[in-house]
């Protein structure tokens, strides 16, 4: 019944996730017996096989912190200066709790004009120079400011701020300890501070009791992704230019745990030379190469020494590579083909792009990938960079391709081998995605759905799924256009959209 994977994928067609469907197998274990623990790269393991894409509208420190808190990992983008990227890595690694507020700093002579000045923070910090790296003098909470009878512009914050010493906790405190402290001191929020060697304190985060309550209700996943240094594991991307060697040095100093060579066509002399350089200069660092979609491309990068392969070309939701350059591959075929060769060398595969539901994740993982990388699926979340805006009545956040003209103007053209050419050709678009809330909430639900998919297939782990697929026990078929329509919601005039 059905086809084996080797047969299905050798017929000359390029299949996307939606083109193929697995036939159910036999269930002899409960959903919770499914383990999704998996390898990101040769030396690194994740309890949740998800990776956030190194895109400037997806992964900065807040996303990386929350991904690690979930047991997944985030890769900080490189569309910024090397020192800024390194500071984002440092900040993500240093957090213990999975949230970062936009901190607001003012100097004593500044005034607060409206509640908007607080951004999303419950308070404003008053420091000597009005910047983060300056002595803390006091604090103004939003509720105290709102209660002020006179809020005129002439009033300086020093007139009404609560003066230091301020209640605080060390950055790195555990969720339970912060919760107990807030209750014991009857506080609505508490700043988390990092103490430097010269005894100066830096405020790095603010935790509110409301946020803590919200997070306590979220479903739990696996163990957080913590590195040998005891901090969250964080990845970052670099390019393949000479200047990226200096960027990498900054990242290594910041304690980066894995690095992706970010290129849309990874099988190039530039990438092969960069792989050799990185493996020589930093033998301990896990290096992920890509992107590739063929066995030939994969073989070259594996031989050069990569610890992981990123697979996908033109399958991303904002990608136009296949239309602009006529090159790429359907993502289901690409993942299957590359995984079948990478498996022989023990190199884990990241299925990158084209994930828009939990079924796509099941397909990617069963077809041979060890993890999935997502852009649009995670964009629009609380943790994604940028602020929410309204499009009509819908709250959205910007999501853009790194090959869009807008992103390339900021420097990401290296990914598309723009070299020094002044003529930039866009291979991506700029868009927006709807507010999805926190990834701490919707990723656990998604992964529970993935576990159910594995259960239907009789696979209790990724390894067992890969074995069942390879041995031909798992069977697949291609869905006709009508079968795809039937497999989706159809025939209703109205349906209540599932919400988490
Ligand atoms: P999803 O589908 O998760 O895809 O939104 C994210 C992946 O898409 C790739 N990417 C691009 N590909 N032009 C492209 O052809 C672009 O502008 C672009 N930006 C990102 C990238 O691999 C990412 O992880």
Boltz pocket constraint, residues with backbone or C-beta under 6 A from the ligand:
constraints:
  - pocket:
      binder: B
      contacts: [[A, 53], [A, 54], [A, 55], [A, 264], [A, 291], [A, 312], [A, 313], [A, 314], [A, 315], [A, 316], [A, 317], [A, 318], [A, 319], [A, 320], [A, 321], [A, 322], [A, 352], [A, 353], [A, 354], [A, 355], [A, 373], [A, 374], [A, 375], [A, 376], [A, 377], [A, 400], [A, 401], [A, 402], [A, 403], [A, 404], [A, 427], [A, 428], [A, 429]]
      max_distance: 6.0
